[in-house]
Amino acid sequence: MVGVSERDRGRRRDGVSRRTFVKAVGASGTAAGLAGCTSQGKPADPNTIKFAADSDAADAQGEINDALHNAGLSEDIHVEVLAGSSNTDVRQSQYQRWLSANLEEPDMLLMDSGWALTFIARRQVLNLSENLPQDLVKKVENDYFQASVQTAKSTSGDLYGVPLFPDFPTMQYRKDLVKEAGYKPDEENWGTESISWKKFSEVTDKVKKQNDMQYGFTFQADIYEGLSCCDFNEFMTSWGGAYFGSHDNLFGPIGKRPVTVAEEPVIKSIKMIRTFIHGSSAPGTLQGYKGGISPTAVLSWSEETSRAPFTNGHAVMHRNWPYSIVINGADDVFGKDLGVMPIPYGVKPGQAKYKGTGGPAAALGGWHVTVNPNSPKRETVFEVIRAMMQPSFKLKLFEVIGWLPPEPELLKSKKAKEVPVIGRYVDELRVAGQNAVPRPVTAVWPQESGKIAQQVHAAYANEASPESAMSTLKSQLTEIENYNK
């Protein structure tokens, strides 16, 4: 998620699947949402719950309401989905304005797990441990992905959000073209074991040239939350690198954990991406890897802009979140010719210095349902949340939008495998989930994330050497950590 983002994480669908992407929907959706929240002096309908989410959810509003009613929600209650911006940072700012103004609407807000903590720390969303029926609180705490639940809790352990879906990115690829090039992804278990980055570069280069394709590998490297939380985090971790050493330090203590971004595994991950973008003959690149397989355009791409070339048949490999599997695996796009595997690796876990690093890494994203504490419709909101927590509702979201169920057991279920399109890739997604890497969400992460995105982007763009950029970043992160300890 989240990413977030984590993810341009509004995640709209241009020209594919069941929905039509209208470029203006993000801006108009946000405006409509704001207008709806002010209510323009009209009394609020007590049976209409306004839910600030994204354009994917807004496009599926009818299906969402049907699924809620099928899950036990009273037919008298209707959820109106407000389409927010496709950019996670813009959504965060919009929510901040609404909640700071003490508006009664929206009643519910879909928050990125990467920044929900900032609202929780300021107590701007409702404490669910104190207000939500206890059977629901216990279900979240006992049955949901624990890494997701951690990002929905306060430092005192109270629950402030209900994870709606976790996000585990994967590497999507043209399995048909890869097989034609002589590779055997099924026999070699790419789907569950992945491949090394070195082999990845060779496969991508060969298939790209053999089919005269415009791009090899598309991903997200714009200066935004998605770079620091996700793409860079994955590339770095897959090489054995880390922000703060062992993953035991991900959530603190602030100012008392080592800053390790200038170490060799991190530098190697940056050199690899520079090789992919600028070619192996450029300075600060990695020898032995095929270069020039990614366009410089990735430096301005987020989720949707990087997806379009792949969906349109112009790329071999594409890193993205599960929502895009629903799009790319549809019969009118690639169908079963879409291959999915975990993110490739630079070193294996046993070769890595820090706990939690090495091997195929997947950034843990996802979004949480939170409640506006100023809403006068709390009891109705709780009824909606209860319906959202039913297995049938989660599986419908999995089918319609590609949002993964927030419970590991549900993802393993026979019903999940029977979901059209994305159900084919449940095993691959489960492996990604087993290798999920949370971003280091603490009170200072919003400050650190911006610095990370800026310096990593500069290194990727060849505006600074990998060593110089990471030395600067180490100093910046150390200063933030020490100031806030």
C-alpha positions, 0 to 999 in steps of 0.5 A: 500500500499503501502505499501508498503512490504507495501507494500514486496508490489511488490506482486507476485503470486506464483502458482495461478491465471493467472500468474506464480511467478518466484522467480528471477523476482524482481532482474532481473526486477530491473536490466532490468529496470536500463538497460532500463533507461540508454538506452545504447546509443540508442535514446529513442522512443518518443512513448514509455513511461517507467513506473517503477512499480512492477512485478504485473503490468509488468505481466499485461503489455499487459492488461494495454496497452489494457485498456489504449487504450480502455480509449482513449490513442492513439494506437501509444503510448505504456507503457513499465512497468519496474518490480521493487523489491518486497520490497518497501524499495528497490524500494525507494532506486532505485528511489533515485539513478535514480532521483539523477542521473538526468536520463531521464528514467523512465518517470513515477514512481509508488511511495508508498504513505508512502515515496512519500513525501520524493521525493516531499519534495526534489522536485525530481518529477514533480509538477503536479499542475503546469504542468498537465492539470488543469481538471485532477488536479481538478478531483484528488483533488475533487473526489479521496480519500482525505486521499490518496491525502494528501500523494501526496501533498507538504506542500504548497498544490501542487499536485505531484502524482496521486493516482493510487490505495488506499489499505485497508487491510482486514482479509481473512478467510476460511468461509467454515471451519468456518461454519463447526465449527459452526459459522455463519459469514453471519448471524452475519455480520462479513463482515461489522461489523467484530468481536473482537480479543478475538472471533477471537482468539477463532474461529481461535484456534478451526478451526485450531485444528478441521482441523489439520491445520499447521497455524491459523493466518498469517500476516506480522511482519518482520522488514520493513515498512509494520510493522510500517505503517500497521500491528502494526498500525492496531493492536495498533489502534484497541485497542485504541492506537496511535503513537501521540495521536489523529489522528489530529496529524498524519501529525504534527506538528513535535515536538509539538505532544504527543508521546503515544506509551508507553500507555496501549492500545499499550502495550495490542496490543503487548501482544495480538500478543505475545500471538498469537505467543508464547502462553498464558503461555509465559511472557508478554501475554494477558490472556483470549486469545487463544495462539499459533495460529501464527507461529514464522515465521511471524517475518520474513514474509512480504506480499507474504511469509505470503500469500503462506501458506493461499493460499495453504490451511495451515492457517485459517486466513490471513491479507493482501491487496486486491491484495490477494483477487483476488488470494485467491478468484479465482475459482481454489483456494477458490472461494466463500469459501473465507471469508473477513471481516474488521480487528478485534478490541480490543475496540470499538471506544466509549471506546477509548481515542483518536479520530480515534482509536478503532474499526476495523482499516485498514492501508491506503496504496496505490501507486501514479503515479509520473512523472520524471521531467527530462523526455523529453516526458511530453506531452505523459506522460500526455496523459497516465495519462489522460487515467489512470484516466478514470473509465474503466481503473481503473475498469480493474486494479481492475479486473486484479490485485485487485487494488482498484479504487482511487475514493469512488464513483467508488468503490460503483458502480454497475460495481465495484460489477460486477468485477469477484472475488473481486467484491464480496467483495466490501462492505467489502472493503468499510468498511475497507476504512471507517476505514482507518488509514493513517501512520503519513507521515511527513518529519521525518517518514522515520526515525521514521518508522525504529525505530518503526519496530525495537522495535515492532519486538523486543517486538513481538519476546520476545527479550524485554518486551512490556513495555521496548520496547515501553519505548525505542521507546517513547524516540527515537521518542521524540528525533527525533521529538524534533530535527526536530521541 
